[in-house]
Structure formats: structure tokens, C-alpha cells
Amino acid sequence: MITISPGFDVIGLALSIWLELQVRVDRSATSSNASLNCVVTYEGEKAGQIDLSADRNLITRTALYVLRCCGREAFPVETHVHIVNPIPLGRGLGSSGAAVVAGVALANEVAELGLSKARMLDYCLMIERHPDNVAAGLYGGLVGTYLNELDPADTERKEIPLSEVLPEPAGGLYNGCKPPEPPLNIGHFRKFRWAKEIKAIAIIPDFEVSTATARDVLPAMYPRKDAVFNLQRLALLVTALGQSPPDVDMIYEGMQDRLHQPYRITLVPGLDDILRSVTPQSSPGLLGICLSGAGPTILALATHSFDRIAENILAMFSAKNIHCEWKVLEPADDGMTVTRV
């Protein structure tokens, strides 16, 4: 799940790169030697570097928070969670948001809680405070979102695990007391149409930018003209992305941003040159280009010539001695799904 400029913290897009959990619960078992009754295994990005302790891994920590809100102190006896993760970590492709959605879904399934997706969104938003990411992950496709104001007395409680502090654990502490449940309907969303011709080219540099670092460079206040600039473009962009054939000029201009990309240029070498020089005129087939989420991944929307557009951006990163991989992705319209076997 990623944010498309200028929809900073507002517009989210689910893409066809999926975090998968393979879950098994031995309902016949009566005891377990595993901590919190849960064994976690992992394959994928940074295998060998991921904390697999049930009380420290973001997915299982999230699940424990939901379970404890619902009166369960631990996982059901003999729960095994195998994580398959192809989403690059710390690259602006929504890995933490996907982990939070997966954790809430995990708790819902193993404890048979019967939570609706709307209620699951509430739980997600207590942990990941960016509704664009988690709403896209839950519901799929292109979504517009907003978040109700939350009471600091609840959101600052140490029992709530927070997604933006990885890799160090924070929150999720358990003292035997029931954690604060999220208020009802704290997040709101609407899905927008997406033109079938449009695909997303993700250019993924081989370094990370933490969400905390990317937010630290942002100003506390913005000039009014910059806020209006983004609002004007966002108002048209969400419609333009659903129209067929796509309007190149409207999408390219609609993806311009003044609220976060200009301040993050120092975090991604070559970003300024890429955003200025990769245009529909220089790269036929391109519709628009932006930083993906907090970066450093670059997202280019296009209708054709994907290889040529990617190679152009790869060459510009290479000139800065940055190696990248790239993928052509499509919207994942279904969002979070569960298959029972």
C-alpha cells in the first residue's frame, strides 16, 4: 500500500505485492511450550533479520493487542504463523501498514472474533495512524480516507503497539489489564475508480528510509499557497485516475506535490533530478511520477513503455551509485482476503 502525491496521508493505493500469512492452530492441543502459545517462522525480505518473538514481531504484537482487547491473554494453544513477505522493508511500499492489517486479521481468525472489516479498520488505526495505508490494505484499490481526532489519553497508552518505531519494540506492553479498545468508526474511506490501462512502475533503491526519519524533515507548518496547491491537484487527480483513456496532462500535473517531496529530496539522492526530468515528453507512456510513501521508492504511473521508463530512472540512480530493482505492479482491488483450507 502506498500514498500517491499529492494525497499525502489521504490517498492510498493497494498494489499487487502481497504479504501472506499461513496460519495453523492445533485445536486438539491443551498446552504449548511456545511463548504466548505462538511459533513464528518467516521467509522473504531480510530473512534472518526479522524478530520472530511473538511479543516483538509487529504482526503478532498487533494480533496480541486485538486479542487482549477481546479478553484473550495469548494466542490459542499451538498457533503457528508462517510469514511470507515479498514487500521490501523501509522503502515506502507500505510494509508496516501491511503488517498491521495482517496482525488484526490474524487475531480475528485464530480467536474467531467475527470482526467486520470496518471494526478491523478501527483496530488498525490505533496502531498505524495513517488511514490511507491501512484502508487500502483492508479494502484494496485506490482509496480516499480521513481519521477522526483521537483522545491522547487512549492513544498514548503503552499497551498499544505502534508501527512507526520498528525495528525497536514500543508499546504492546501487557500488565494484565485490558488494553484500551479503539472507539467505533474512527476511520472513514471511499474507493475510487482506476483506469484499466494504468500500471505502476516501482523503482526500489537498495537503501531504506525510516518513516520516522522521513517525517522528521517535514515542517510543522506550511504556507497556505502550498496547501491550496495540493488540494487543487488532489481534487482532480482522484477522478482523472479512473477515466479511460487517461488524460496525461491532468494526471501528470495532478501528481505534483509541495507538502512532502520537496522536503525529502535530501533523503533520496537524485530525487530532484528524477522528478524534474522524467516527464511524459521525455518518457512516452508516462502519466505521472512521485515518491512512493515516505520513500525512497519512486512510483511512475504509465500505460506503456514500462521497460524504457524504468531504465531511464535506473540510469539516473546509477549515476549516484545507487542500485535499484524494479517491478511493474497493478492495483490489488480485493484488499485483505482470507482463505480457509
C-alpha positions in Angstrom: 0.0 0.0 0.0 1.4 3.4 -1.0 0.5 7.0 -0.9 0.2 8.9 -4.2 1.3 12.6 -4.2 -0.3 15.0 -3.6 -2.6 12.8 -1.4 -0.1 12.8 1.5 -1.7 10.8 4.4 -5.0 10.9 2.5 -5.0 8.8 -0.7 -3.8 5.2 -0.6 -3.3 2.6 -3.3 -3.1 -1.2 -2.8 -0.6 -2.8 -5.3 -0.1 -6.4 -6.4 2.6 -7.3 -4.0 1.1 -9.3 -1.1 2.1 -10.1 2.5 0.9 -13.6 3.2 0.3 -15.4 6.5 0.0 -19.2 6.6 -1.7 -20.0 9.9 -2.3 -23.3 11.7 -3.9 -23.8 15.1 -3.9 -27.3 16.7 -7.4 -27.2 18.3 -6.7 -30.6 19.9 -3.7 -29.4 21.9 -4.2 -28.4 25.6 -0.8 -26.9 26.3 2.1 -25.3 24.4 5.8 -24.7 25.1 5.9 -21.7 22.8 5.9 -18.2 24.2 2.4 -16.9 24.2 1.4 -20.2 22.6 2.7 -18.9 19.2 5.5 -20.1 16.9 6.5 -17.6 14.2 8.5 -18.5 11.1 9.4 -16.3 8.2 10.6 -16.2 4.6 11.1 -13.3 2.3 12.7 -9.9 2.6 15.5 -9.7 5.2 15.0 -13.3 6.2 17.3 -14.0 9.2 17.0 -10.4 10.4 13.3 -10.4 11.4 12.4 -10.8 15.1 10.3 -13.9 15.4 9.3 -13.5 19.0 5.5 -13.3 19.3 5.7 -10.3 21.7 8.1 -8.4 19.4 7.2 -9.1 15.8 4.9 -6.3 14.6 2.4 -8.8 13.1 2.0 -10.9 16.2 2.3 -7.9 18.6 -0.6 -6.3 16.7 -2.6 -9.6 17.0 -1.9 -9.7 20.7 -3.2 -6.2 21.2 -6.5 -7.2 19.5 -6.7 -10.5 21.4 -6.2 -8.7 24.7 -8.8 -6.1 23.9 -11.2 -9.0 23.4 -10.3 -10.8 26.7 -7.7 -13.3 25.5 -4.2 -13.0 27.1 -2.4 -15.1 24.4 -2.8 -16.9 21.2 -4.8 -20.2 21.1 -2.6 -23.1 22.2 -0.2 -24.3 19.4 -0.7 -21.5 17.0 1.9 -21.5 14.1 2.2 -18.4 12.0 4.4 -18.6 8.8 5.0 -15.2 7.3 5.8 -14.9 3.5 6.8 -11.3 2.8 7.9 -10.1 -0.6 7.4 -6.4 0.3 10.7 -4.5 0.7 11.1 -3.1 4.2 11.6 0.6 4.8 11.2 1.5 1.1 7.9 3.4 1.0 5.8 0.4 -0.2 3.6 0.0 2.9 5.4 -2.9 4.7 4.4 -1.7 8.2 0.8 -1.0 7.2 0.5 -4.4 5.6 1.9 -6.0 8.8 -0.7 -4.2 10.9 -3.6 -5.3 8.7 -2.2 -8.8 8.8 -1.9 -8.8 12.6 -5.5 -7.6 13.1 -6.8 -10.2 10.6 -4.7 -12.9 12.4 -6.3 -12.2 15.7 -9.7 -12.1 14.1 -9.2 -15.6 12.6 -7.4 -17.5 15.3 -9.8 -16.3 18.0 -12.9 -16.4 15.8 -13.8 -12.9 16.9 -16.1 -12.2 14.0 -14.9 -8.6 13.5 -16.2 -6.7 10.4 -13.7 -5.0 8.2 -15.0 -1.7 9.5 -14.1 -2.7 13.0 -10.8 -4.1 11.9 -10.0 -0.7 10.5 -10.6 0.8 13.9 -8.0 -1.6 15.4 -5.5 -0.9 12.6 -5.8 2.8 13.2 -4.9 2.6 16.8 -1.5 1.2 15.7 -0.9 2.7 12.3 -2.2 6.3 12.4 -2.2 6.7 8.6 -5.6 5.7 7.3 -4.5 5.8 3.6 -2.2 2.8 4.1 -4.4 0.5 6.2 -7.7 1.3 4.4 -6.0 0.4 1.1 -4.7 -2.8 2.6 -8.0 -3.8 4.0 -10.3 -2.8 1.2 -8.0 -2.7 -1.8 -7.7 -0.4 -4.8 -7.5 3.4 -4.7 -9.0 4.9 -1.6 -9.5 8.3 -0.1 -9.5 8.5 3.7 -9.7 10.6 6.8 -9.2 9.9 10.5 -11.2 11.2 13.4 -9.4 13.0 16.1 -8.4 10.6 18.9 -8.1 11.1 22.6 -4.4 11.3 23.5 -5.3 9.7 26.9 -6.1 6.5 24.9 -3.7 6.6 22.0 -0.6 7.2 24.3 -1.3 4.1 26.4 1.7 1.8 26.5 -0.4 -1.3 25.8 -0.9 -0.1 22.2 1.9 -1.3 19.8 3.0 1.4 17.4 4.1 0.6 13.9 6.4 3.5 13.2 9.1 2.6 15.8 10.5 -0.5 14.1 12.9 -2.2 14.5 12.9 -1.3 18.2 9.8 -2.5 20.1 7.5 0.1 21.6 4.1 -0.3 23.1 2.3 -3.6 23.3 3.3 -3.9 26.9 1.0 -6.1 28.9 0.4 -5.7 32.7 -2.6 -8.0 33.0 -5.1 -5.1 32.4 -7.3 -5.0 29.3 -5.9 -2.5 26.8 -8.0 0.4 25.5 -10.3 -0.7 22.7 -10.5 1.7 19.7 -13.5 3.9 19.5 -16.1 3.0 16.8 -15.7 4.3 13.3 -12.5 6.3 13.8 -11.5 5.9 10.2 -13.5 6.6 7.0 -12.8 5.8 3.4 -14.2 5.7 -0.1 -12.9 3.8 -3.1 -12.2 5.5 -6.4 -12.2 4.1 -9.9 -8.9 3.1 -11.5 -8.5 3.1 -15.3 -7.5 -0.4 -16.5 -4.7 1.0 -18.8 -2.7 2.4 -15.9 0.0 0.3 -14.3 2.5 1.3 -11.6 6.3 1.0 -12.1 8.0 0.8 -8.7 11.8 1.7 -8.8 13.1 0.4 -5.5 16.6 1.7 -4.4 18.8 -0.6 -2.2 18.6 1.6 0.9 16.0 2.3 3.5 14.4 5.5 4.7 12.5 5.0 8.0 9.1 6.6 8.3 10.3 8.5 11.4 13.2 10.0 9.6 11.1 10.9 6.6 8.6 12.7 8.9 11.3 14.5 10.9 12.3 16.5 7.8 8.8 17.9 7.3 7.9 21.3 8.6 5.4 21.9 11.5 3.5 24.5 9.4 3.1 25.0 5.6 2.4 28.2 3.6 -1.2 28.5 2.6 -0.4 28.6 -1.1 1.3 25.2 -0.8 -1.7 23.6 1.0 -4.0 25.0 -1.7 -1.7 23.8 -4.4 -2.0 20.2 -3.2 -5.8 20.4 -2.6 -6.4 21.7 -6.1 -4.5 18.8 -7.7 -5.9 16.2 -5.4 -9.4 17.2 -6.2 -8.9 16.4 -9.9 -6.4 13.5 -9.6 -8.7 11.0 -8.0 -11.2 11.4 -10.9 -8.6 11.5 -13.6 -7.1 8.2 -12.5 -10.4 6.5 -13.1 -11.0 7.9 -16.6 -10.3 5.9 -19.8 -8.4 6.8 -21.8 -6.3 8.6 -19.2 -5.7 12.3 -19.5 -1.9 12.6 -19.5 -1.7 16.3 -18.7 -4.2 16.2 -15.9 -2.6 13.2 -14.2 1.0 14.5 -14.6 0.1 17.9 -13.1 -2.2 16.3 -10.6 0.7 14.3 -9.1 2.7 17.4 -8.3 3.3 18.0 -4.6 4.5 20.7 -2.3 3.8 19.2 1.1 6.4 16.4 1.4 8.5 15.7 -1.7 10.5 19.0 -1.6 11.5 18.3 2.0 12.6 14.7 1.4 14.9 15.4 -1.5 17.9 15.3 0.8 16.9 11.7 1.9 16.9 10.3 -1.7 19.9 11.2 -3.8 18.8 12.1 -7.4 15.2 12.5 -6.4 15.1 16.2 -7.5 16.5 15.4 -10.9 14.2 12.5 -11.5 11.1 14.4 -10.6 12.0 17.3 -12.8 13.3 15.4 -15.9 11.2 12.3 -16.2 8.1 13.7 -17.9 5.5 12.5 -20.5 7.5 14.4 -23.1 10.9 12.7 -22.2 9.3 9.3 -21.5 6.4 8.5 -23.7 3.8 6.3 -21.9 4.4 8.0 -18.6 1.4 9.6 -16.9 3.0 10.8 -13.6 5.8 10.3 -11.2 6.2 10.7 -7.4 7.9 9.5 -4.3 6.1 6.3 -3.1 5.0 6.9 0.5 7.9 8.1 2.6 10.4 6.8 0.0 12.9 6.0 -1.2 10.9 4.1 -3.9 9.9 6.0 -6.9 6.4 5.3 -8.4 5.8 6.0 -12.0 2.3 5.6 -13.4 2.3 4.6 -17.1 0.3 3.0 -19.9 3.1 1.5 -21.9 6.9 1.5 -22.5 7.4 0.3 -18.9 10.9 -1.0 -19.6 12.1 2.2 -21.2 10.7 4.4 -18.4 12.3 2.1 -15.7 15.7 2.0 -17.5 15.8 5.8 -17.6 15.2 6.2 -13.9 17.6 3.3 -13.1 20.3 5.1 -15.1 19.8 8.3 -13.1 20.1 6.4 -9.8 23.1 4.6 -11.1 24.8 7.9 -11.7 24.5 8.4 -8.0 26.0 4.9 -7.3 22.6 3.6 -6.2 21.5 0.2 -7.3 17.8 -0.4 -7.8 15.3 -3.2 -8.6 12.1 -2.5 -10.4 8.6 -4.1 -10.7 5.5 -3.4 -12.8 2.5 -3.6 -10.4 -1.2 -3.3 -10.8 -3.9 -2.3 -8.2 -4.9 -5.1 -5.9 -8.6 -4.5 -5.8 -9.7 -7.1 -3.3 -7.6 -5.9 -0.3 -7.2 -8.3 2.6 -8.6 -11.7 1.9 -8.8 -14.9 4.0 -8.8 -18.4 2.5 -9.7 -21.3 4.9 -8.4 -24.8 4.0 
